[in-house]
Amino acid sequence: MRTAERLTNIPPYLFMELRKKINKAKADGVDVISLAIGDPVEATPDSIIDELCATARDSMNHRYPTDEEKGMLAFRKEIACWYQERYGVSLNPENEILGLIGSKEGCHHFILARVNTGDTVLMTDPGYPAYRASILMGGGDPYNVPILPQNNYLPVFEDIPADVAKKATAMFLNYPNNPTGACATLEFLNKLVDFARNYDIAICYDNPYSEIVFAGQERVSFLMAQGAKDVGIELNSLSKPFNMCGWRLGMACGNPELIAAISKVKENTDSGIFNPIQFAGIKALQKEAPFIEKMLALYGKRRELVLQTLKKIGIDFNPPRGTFYLWVPVPKGMTSLDFTNRLFDKTSVVVASGVAYGKYGEGFVRISLTVSDKRLEEAMKRIEKEFTQ
Ligand SMILES: *Cc1c(COP(=O)(O)O)cnc(C)c1O
């Protein structure tokens, strides 16, 4: 069967390839430990599950979602409270908030809502691969803005050629950053708003790790920047802070015109989120902030363990303080793929190769802290043994 041309430029989804490799090894009886994917193994908190179960018994909730594509007003109001409390950001639940089936859905529908065929869309390199796929599927032309360690992995706006910026109609950013773990400052976000305003670029600030920050790093939302709502939206998600990756629940907040446009796309695509999942989301936002602290303590300990192990094998670096990933420089004389392959072949530990996130990811691998303590300890033992022999 011939399939659509819009798919031909999209590389196979990174994790699908990895999954195949892992499955093959597992089928051969190998004890594989994957540190490649950011998907917490600990369960979603009970109060959230209980709320889903209780509300799923009400047949009213078996019908099309309330308020359809926008999400329930009660859910949107709870999101407004969350943003006010956690970030000091005021949002109008009527027209500045939209429920999403995860932030990834929001990325895709943002493109459909904003970008015309042939428009340039800026994204970072390294960057989250789904942005590129969404840009291509929406007929846009992706342009990679390098983010480099010497600039704390933040884009330098002066280095983006003016003719590119003039052609661009949208930009994706994500801090705390997947894959590098870098965090943005308010000062940077104010510059971002100025850049967006100067070139009429709509910002899609994808912020699913806004709550995953360590040791004194402050939580930052794009919407805290002066004038952010004039130039863009922030996507957020319950996946990462509440261990709800499989539930598919997130939100878009900010510019009312963009929110309305994305809502129109959703009205004609997915008709919104299952009501009980939205009720469960309300519960998470109301009751489970302490759960985030508990997870941060766990991730913090795991982070230390990985850093200690890497130090023992001669990789000593000072990582940024966001996300549950570590962006790790590979040993001298090796490429990212050399290192990834050696780890897999000799220790059956899987990490994500930096080049999967763009050419500026060369020289790095990404290690995820979302496996159990026991598995992480085992993985670190194997790595230490392999590289200190
Ligand atoms: C995990 C992740 C997402 C996906 O979030 P969902 O809400 O589960 O769709 C989006 N963007 C980035 C950068 C991520 O790492």
The ligand as a Gaussian input file, in Angstrom:
#p B3LYP/6-31G(d) Opt

LIG

0 1
 C        7.468000      13.231000      27.882000
 C        7.455000      14.434000      27.016000
 C        6.280000      14.852000      26.390000
 C        5.053000      13.988000      26.374000
 O        4.183000      14.309000      27.347000
 P        2.729000      13.702000      27.329000
 O        1.976000      14.663000      28.130000
 O        2.828000      12.346000      27.958000
 O        2.265000      13.628000      25.914000
 C        6.276000      16.031000      25.679000
 N        7.384000      16.761000      25.554000
 C        8.545000      16.389000      26.111000
 C        9.738000      17.229000      25.939000
 C        8.628000      15.199000      26.837000
 O        9.780000      14.789000      27.335000

